[in-house]
């Protein structure tokens, strides 16, 4: 792009961000250096601070700066319910519904044999410990309804049921506000089977 | 996303990158913290180094770490030809053709009245100085063939012609390797007018 080696290094570093290719990285570097050096410095500091301080909650495994995250420290929650989600973003989506007042366990990923991600990488051992604390009576599997999310839910569900826990899964069905005509067949079929 | 304030700060900082919205920023932050902290530190250092060392070439205005960039320092180039481009990426595209051996002036932008970018922001004054060094006899306008690029070429061309310089524009026409059937009408019309 130019004879500035630190610019080339910046483009290379930006390409490590997910979803950023060579052209995007060049465009980002150009924008930050030409129009927003303050933003570049801000991003540099934010990256260093986050990489240095963000850790995993000892109880639920989500990102936090403390040993135990705010949600896990909240005593007003229902200790008999534990929801298992893939990512902090999924947890945030559940929280926004205000329909769940139990605790969480965040896998920070999903089973993905093709990418070499097995049960150890999603912390199944730690989840078992957490779920068998004597207070949890129901584990709600809230992994995504993708092939990998379903496989993850299946494996976790089997392991938890073997230890005598009640395991449930988020209902599959027709999304709120949608017209049947535009809903895919698999979803309608599931909604029929799970009708109530 | 979580109760880690340094994580929220990182998501906000990532949103300053062009083309990155709230969801992408969250995904990037999650990926870097979960899977690539080394990449996060690398990006932080690259941002700081680049923001601290990258400057503009005194002659052609492109990004460089020296006072004068490598291209401008190359004495084997043809000093009678000066190509005007919008960005270092455009300059790199021209260089890859090996069809131009003159020098460059990089505007680092284009005229865009709606965004408040006027002739001062694209360094017209510095371009005039550069073009009137006594050696340049032809200025080749190689701004993009967009509405803003064309307007930029028009304004620069008028100013340079008023000072007695020969001003040319990259030819518009049918792209190499393309079939007429799939080329837009405007391009064919221009190719007809500029036929040789």
Contacts between the chains, C-beta under 8 A, distances in Angstrom:
chain1	res1	chain2	res2	distance
A	1	B	63	7.7
A	1	B	88	5.2
A	1	B	89	6.1
A	1	B	92	5.6
A	2	B	62	5.6
A	2	B	63	4.6
A	2	B	64	6.3
A	2	B	69	7.0
A	2	B	88	4.7
A	2	B	91	7.9
A	2	B	92	7.6
A	3	B	64	5.7
A	3	B	65	7.7
A	3	B	66	7.8
A	3	B	69	5.3
A	3	B	70	4.0
A	3	B	71	7.2
A	4	B	50	7.6
A	4	B	53	7.5
A	4	B	54	5.1
A	4	B	63	4.9
A	4	B	64	5.2
A	4	B	65	4.9
A	5	B	65	7.1
A	6	B	46	7.2
A	6	B	49	4.7
A	6	B	50	4.5
A	6	B	53	5.0
A	6	B	54	5.9
A	6	B	65	6.3
A	7	B	50	5.7
A	7	B	54	5.4
A	7	B	63	5.4
A	9	B	46	4.9
A	9	B	49	6.9
A	9	B	50	7.1
A	10	B	46	4.4
A	10	B	47	6.4
A	10	B	49	7.6
A	10	B	50	4.2
A	12	B	46	7.5
A	13	B	39	7.2
A	13	B	42	5.1
A	13	B	43	4.1
A	13	B	45	7.9
A	13	B	46	3.9
A	13	B	47	7.6
A	14	B	17	8.0
A	14	B	43	6.7
A	14	B	46	7.8
A	16	B	32	7.8
A	16	B	36	6.0
A	16	B	39	3.9
A	16	B	42	7.0
A	16	B	43	6.5
A	17	B	14	8.0
A	17	B	28	4.9
A	17	B	31	7.4
A	17	B	32	7.2
A	17	B	39	8.0
A	17	B	43	7.5
A	18	B	27	6.0
A	18	B	28	6.0
A	18	B	31	4.6
A	19	B	24	6.6
A	19	B	27	7.3
A	19	B	28	7.7
A	24	B	19	6.7
A	26	B	89	5.7
A	27	B	18	6.0
A	27	B	19	7.3
A	27	B	89	7.8
A	28	B	17	4.9
A	28	B	18	6.0
A	28	B	19	7.7
A	29	B	50	7.1
A	30	B	87	6.2
A	30	B	88	6.9
A	30	B	89	7.0
A	31	B	17	7.3
A	31	B	18	4.5
A	32	B	16	7.7
A	32	B	17	7.2
A	32	B	47	7.2
A	32	B	50	7.9
A	32	B	51	7.4
A	33	B	50	6.2
A	33	B	51	6.9
A	33	B	54	5.3
A	33	B	63	6.4
A	34	B	108	5.6
A	34	B	109	7.3
A	36	B	16	6.1
A	37	B	51	4.8
A	39	B	13	7.2
A	39	B	16	3.9
A	39	B	17	8.0
A	40	B	47	4.8
A	40	B	48	7.8
A	40	B	50	7.1
A	40	B	51	4.3
A	41	B	47	7.1
A	41	B	48	6.8
A	41	B	51	5.6
A	42	B	13	5.1
A	42	B	16	7.0
A	43	B	13	4.1
A	43	B	14	6.6
A	43	B	16	6.5
A	43	B	17	7.5
A	43	B	43	7.9
A	43	B	44	7.7
A	43	B	47	5.8
A	44	B	43	7.7
A	44	B	44	4.4
A	44	B	45	7.5
A	44	B	47	3.9
A	44	B	48	4.6
A	44	B	51	7.4
A	45	B	13	7.9
A	45	B	44	7.5
A	46	B	6	7.2
A	46	B	9	4.9
A	46	B	10	4.4
A	46	B	12	7.5
A	46	B	13	3.9
A	46	B	14	7.8
A	47	B	10	6.4
A	47	B	13	7.5
A	47	B	32	7.2
A	47	B	40	4.7
A	47	B	41	7.2
A	47	B	43	5.8
A	47	B	44	3.9
A	47	B	47	7.6
A	48	B	40	7.8
A	48	B	41	6.8
A	48	B	44	4.5
A	49	B	6	4.7
A	49	B	9	6.9
A	49	B	10	7.6
A	50	B	4	7.6
A	50	B	6	4.5
A	50	B	7	5.7
A	50	B	9	7.1
A	50	B	10	4.2
A	50	B	29	7.1
A	50	B	32	7.9
A	50	B	33	6.2
A	50	B	40	7.1
A	51	B	32	7.4
A	51	B	33	6.9
A	51	B	37	4.8
A	51	B	40	4.3
A	51	B	41	5.6
A	51	B	44	7.3
A	53	B	4	7.5
A	53	B	6	5.0
A	54	B	4	5.1
A	54	B	6	5.9
A	54	B	7	5.5
A	54	B	33	5.4
A	62	B	2	5.6
A	63	B	1	7.6
A	63	B	2	4.6
A	63	B	4	4.9
A	63	B	7	5.5
A	63	B	33	6.4
A	64	B	2	6.3
A	64	B	3	5.6
A	64	B	4	5.2
A	65	B	3	7.7
A	65	B	4	4.9
A	65	B	5	7.1
A	65	B	6	6.3
A	66	B	3	7.8
A	69	B	2	7.0
A	69	B	3	5.3
A	70	B	3	4.0
A	71	B	3	7.3
A	87	B	30	6.2
A	88	B	1	5.2
A	88	B	2	4.7
A	88	B	30	6.9
A	89	B	1	6.2
A	89	B	26	5.6
A	89	B	27	7.8
A	89	B	30	7.0
A	91	B	2	7.8
A	92	B	1	5.6
A	92	B	2	7.6
A	108	B	34	5.6
A	109	B	34	7.3
